[in-house]
Amino acid sequence: MAKAAKKQVVDRTRLTWVLAVLVASMTIGAVFLGVLEPNRALSAEAKYLAATYNASPTSRTQTPINKRQWDAVVIHRVGSDLRLSCLAHEHTGVAPAVHFAISPQAETLVTSQWENQRDVTGYPGKIQIGIQLAPGQTHASHDQAKAVVNLLRDLQARCNVPAHKIYLHSQLSNRACHPDPLECYNWRKPLLN
């Protein structure tokens, strides 16, 4: 009996040492690999950007995206013409086009305004997003709100737009798009800071 108890103690001691050596060697190996090829931990923004790069509507441009050109995003309500009637010129009545529109089916539409990286006249540096509401609706659908958030996160990552520089048009102007199409949703919470 004493031999069996002594053998179990030896086996446990040996097992403990083997496990300790394995953990130590794995740790040393990981440190060694980290020295040879540093791999910075990706931030949430970088992971999001890497995952969405190929499928992103913001990557569809004729000219390269100048990150310094864009400093804010403004969200509007738009009609089927994708024009910002709320920003129509006082004398000519011409309304500028949005950069992106979210259709009633929650599809993200990219306009030539974004493809050519053009500012909306009188609003330099502001990316204009329009939400097309379904007929008879005064608010965006849940799918449209999700599409807006996905687009905003992508624009934040690509153009370095902070969350505090994303506005509803009603926050900026008396001629704003009323009522706010996103007022039913907590759309700011998932934005990148």
C-alpha positions as CSV (number, residue, x, y, z in Angstrom):
1,M,0.0,0.0,0.0
2,A,2.8,2.4,0.9
3,K,4.4,1.7,-2.5
4,A,1.1,2.5,-4.3
5,A,0.7,5.8,-2.4
6,K,4.3,6.8,-3.0
7,K,3.9,6.0,-6.8
8,Q,0.7,8.2,-6.9
9,V,2.7,11.1,-5.3
10,V,5.5,10.7,-7.8
11,D,3.0,10.5,-10.7
12,R,1.3,13.7,-9.5
13,T,4.6,15.5,-9.0
14,R,5.8,14.4,-12.5
15,L,2.4,15.5,-14.0
16,T,2.7,18.9,-12.3
17,W,6.2,19.4,-13.6
18,V,5.3,18.4,-17.1
19,L,2.3,20.8,-17.2
20,A,4.5,23.6,-15.8
21,V,7.1,23.0,-18.4
22,L,4.5,22.9,-21.2
23,V,2.9,26.2,-20.1
24,A,6.4,27.9,-19.7
25,S,7.5,26.7,-23.2
26,M,4.2,27.9,-24.8
27,T,4.6,31.3,-23.1
28,I,8.2,31.6,-24.2
29,G,7.3,30.6,-27.7
30,A,4.5,33.2,-27.9
31,V,6.9,35.9,-26.6
32,F,9.5,34.8,-29.2
33,L,7.0,34.9,-32.0
34,G,5.8,38.3,-30.8
35,V,9.4,39.7,-31.0
36,L,9.9,38.2,-34.5
37,E,6.7,39.4,-36.0
38,P,4.9,42.0,-33.9
39,N,1.1,41.9,-34.3
40,R,-0.6,44.8,-32.7
41,A,-3.9,44.1,-31.1
42,L,-6.6,45.4,-33.4
43,S,-8.9,48.0,-32.1
44,A,-12.7,47.6,-32.6
45,E,-12.5,50.2,-35.4
46,A,-9.8,48.3,-37.2
47,K,-11.6,44.9,-36.9
48,Y,-14.8,46.5,-38.2
49,L,-13.0,48.1,-41.1
50,A,-11.1,44.9,-42.0
51,A,-14.4,42.9,-41.9
52,T,-16.4,45.3,-44.1
53,Y,-13.8,46.6,-46.5
54,N,-14.7,44.6,-49.6
55,A,-18.5,44.8,-49.1
56,S,-18.6,48.5,-48.1
57,P,-20.5,51.0,-50.2
58,T,-18.1,53.7,-49.1
59,S,-15.3,52.0,-51.0
60,R,-17.1,52.6,-54.3
61,T,-15.5,55.9,-55.4
62,Q,-14.0,57.2,-58.6
63,T,-11.4,59.2,-56.7
64,P,-9.5,58.2,-53.5
65,I,-11.2,59.1,-50.2
66,N,-9.5,62.2,-48.7
67,K,-10.0,61.6,-45.0
68,R,-9.2,65.2,-44.2
69,Q,-11.9,66.4,-46.5
70,W,-14.7,64.9,-44.4
71,D,-15.2,66.1,-40.9
72,A,-18.9,65.5,-40.1
73,V,-22.0,63.5,-41.2
74,V,-25.6,65.0,-41.5
75,I,-28.6,62.7,-41.7
76,H,-31.7,63.9,-43.7
77,R,-35.1,62.7,-44.9
78,V,-35.2,62.5,-48.7
79,G,-37.7,61.8,-51.4
80,S,-37.3,59.4,-54.3
81,D,-35.1,61.9,-56.3
82,L,-32.4,61.6,-53.6
83,R,-32.3,65.4,-53.4
84,L,-32.0,67.5,-50.3
85,S,-35.0,69.8,-50.7
86,C,-34.3,71.1,-47.2
87,L,-31.0,72.6,-48.7
88,A,-32.5,73.9,-51.9
89,H,-30.9,77.1,-53.2
90,E,-33.1,80.1,-52.2
91,H,-33.1,81.7,-55.7
92,T,-32.8,78.8,-58.1
93,G,-34.6,76.1,-56.1
94,V,-32.0,73.6,-57.1
95,A,-31.6,70.9,-54.4
96,P,-28.3,69.1,-54.0
97,A,-28.0,65.3,-54.1
98,V,-27.0,63.3,-51.0
99,H,-23.8,61.2,-50.9
100,F,-25.6,58.1,-49.6
101,A,-29.3,57.1,-49.4
102,I,-31.0,54.4,-47.4
103,S,-33.9,53.0,-49.5
104,P,-37.2,51.9,-48.0
105,Q,-35.9,48.3,-48.4
106,A,-32.8,49.3,-46.3
107,E,-30.4,49.2,-49.2
108,T,-27.5,51.6,-49.1
109,L,-27.4,53.6,-52.3
110,V,-24.2,55.4,-53.4
111,T,-24.6,58.5,-55.5
112,S,-22.2,60.1,-58.0
113,Q,-21.7,62.9,-55.4
114,W,-19.8,60.4,-53.2
115,E,-18.2,58.4,-56.1
116,N,-16.6,61.7,-57.3
117,Q,-15.9,62.9,-53.7
118,R,-17.7,66.2,-54.2
119,D,-18.9,68.4,-51.3
120,V,-22.5,69.6,-51.3
121,T,-22.4,73.3,-52.3
122,G,-22.4,75.4,-49.2
123,Y,-21.6,72.5,-46.8
124,P,-18.0,71.6,-47.2
125,G,-16.7,68.6,-45.4
126,K,-20.2,67.3,-44.5
127,I,-21.2,63.8,-45.7
128,Q,-24.9,63.9,-46.5
129,I,-27.0,60.8,-45.8
130,G,-30.6,60.6,-46.8
131,I,-33.2,58.2,-45.5
132,Q,-36.1,57.4,-48.0
133,L,-39.2,56.6,-46.0
134,A,-41.7,54.1,-47.2
135,P,-45.0,55.7,-48.5
136,G,-47.1,56.9,-45.6
137,Q,-44.3,56.5,-43.0
138,T,-42.9,59.2,-40.8
139,H,-40.1,57.2,-39.3
140,A,-37.4,54.8,-40.6
141,S,-37.9,51.1,-40.3
142,H,-35.8,49.0,-37.9
143,D,-33.8,47.7,-40.9
144,Q,-33.2,51.2,-42.2
145,A,-31.9,52.3,-38.8
146,K,-29.5,49.3,-38.8
147,A,-28.4,50.2,-42.3
148,V,-27.7,53.8,-41.2
149,V,-25.7,52.6,-38.2
150,N,-23.6,50.3,-40.4
151,L,-23.0,53.0,-42.9
152,L,-22.1,55.5,-40.1
153,R,-19.6,53.0,-38.5
154,D,-18.0,52.5,-41.9
155,L,-17.7,56.2,-42.5
156,Q,-16.3,56.8,-39.0
157,A,-13.6,54.2,-39.6
158,R,-12.7,55.3,-43.2
159,C,-13.0,59.1,-42.7
160,N,-12.1,59.5,-39.1
161,V,-15.5,61.1,-38.2
162,P,-16.0,61.1,-34.4
163,A,-19.5,60.2,-33.0
164,H,-20.0,63.8,-31.7
165,K,-19.7,65.1,-35.3
166,I,-22.7,63.0,-36.6
167,Y,-25.8,65.1,-36.7
168,L,-29.5,64.9,-37.6
169,H,-30.4,67.8,-39.8
170,S,-33.0,68.9,-37.2
171,Q,-30.1,69.6,-34.8
172,L,-28.4,72.0,-37.2
173,S,-31.2,74.0,-38.9
174,N,-34.6,75.4,-38.5
175,R,-35.4,74.3,-42.1
176,A,-34.6,70.8,-41.0
177,C,-36.1,67.5,-42.0
178,H,-39.0,67.1,-39.5
179,P,-39.9,64.8,-37.9
180,D,-36.6,63.1,-37.2
181,P,-36.8,59.7,-39.1
182,L,-34.6,58.0,-36.4
183,E,-36.2,59.3,-33.2
184,C,-37.6,55.9,-32.4
185,Y,-34.2,54.3,-32.2
186,N,-31.1,54.5,-30.0
187,W,-28.9,54.7,-33.1
188,R,-26.0,56.6,-31.4
189,K,-25.1,53.8,-29.0
190,P,-23.4,51.4,-31.4
191,L,-21.3,54.2,-33.1
192,L,-17.5,54.2,-32.8
193,N,-16.2,56.8,-30.4
